[in-house]
Amino acid sequence: MKRLVAFTASLAIATAGVAGSAGAVGCVSGAVAGGVAGHFVRTGPNRHRHTLAGAAAGCVAGHMMAVHQKKLARKRAAAATAHH
């Protein structure tokens, strides 16, 4: 469990520089969640591969969700200003 916490923390620190760019919105939170999920998917000697794959997939999913939320917020703001 200590290794999981250390990995998650190091992943968050390593991707923190990427999170500042506009293209990586949602990536860090998705990568951390995906890495933790991937870690628990499989046990054994190749567990790190699943952790990294989960982190990569989580980054993509987190980014897509953040972009979707941003589009919804823009639509809501445009609708609110159009009615007033």
C-alpha positions in Angstrom: 0.0 0.0 0.0 2.9 2.3 0.7 4.1 1.8 -2.9 0.7 2.7 -4.2 0.6 6.0 -2.3 4.2 6.8 -3.3 3.4 6.0 -7.0 0.2 8.1 -6.9 2.0 11.0 -5.3 4.9 10.8 -7.8 2.5 10.6 -10.7 0.7 13.7 -9.5 3.9 15.6 -9.1 5.3 14.5 -12.5 2.2 15.5 -14.3 1.7 18.8 -12.4 3.8 20.7 -15.0 1.6 19.3 -17.8 -1.6 20.3 -16.0 -0.7 24.0 -16.4 -1.2 23.9 -20.1 -4.6 24.4 -21.5 -4.5 21.1 -23.4 -4.2 19.0 -20.3 -7.3 20.1 -18.5 -8.5 17.1 -16.3 -5.5 15.0 -17.1 -3.9 14.9 -13.7 -7.1 13.9 -11.8 -7.9 11.3 -14.4 -4.4 9.9 -14.5 -4.3 9.5 -10.7 -7.7 7.8 -10.7 -6.8 5.6 -13.6 -3.5 4.7 -12.1 -5.0 3.6 -8.9 -7.7 1.6 -10.7 -5.1 0.0 -13.0 -3.0 -0.9 -10.0 -5.8 -2.9 -8.5 -6.9 -4.6 -11.7 -4.1 -7.1 -11.7 -1.7 -8.4 -9.2 1.6 -10.0 -10.0 4.9 -9.1 -11.6 3.3 -7.0 -14.4 1.2 -4.8 -12.2 3.1 -1.7 -13.1 2.0 -2.0 -16.8 -1.6 -1.9 -15.8 -1.0 1.0 -13.5 0.6 3.0 -16.3 -2.0 2.0 -18.8 -4.7 3.0 -16.4 -3.0 6.3 -15.8 -2.8 7.0 -19.6 -6.4 6.1 -20.1 -7.5 8.1 -17.1 -5.7 11.1 -18.5 -7.5 10.9 -21.8 -10.9 10.3 -20.1 -10.3 13.1 -17.6 -9.4 15.5 -20.4 -12.5 14.6 -22.4 -14.8 15.0 -19.4 -13.3 18.4 -18.6 -13.7 19.6 -22.2 -17.3 18.4 -22.2 -18.0 20.2 -18.9 -16.5 23.4 -20.3 -18.7 23.2 -23.4 -21.8 22.7 -21.2 -20.9 25.7 -19.0 -20.5 27.9 -22.1 -23.9 26.8 -23.5 -25.6 27.5 -20.1 -23.9 30.9 -19.9 -25.0 31.7 -23.4 -28.6 30.6 -22.7 -28.7 32.6 -19.4 -27.6 35.8 -21.1 -30.0 35.3 -24.1 -33.0 35.1 -21.7 -32.1 38.3 -19.9 
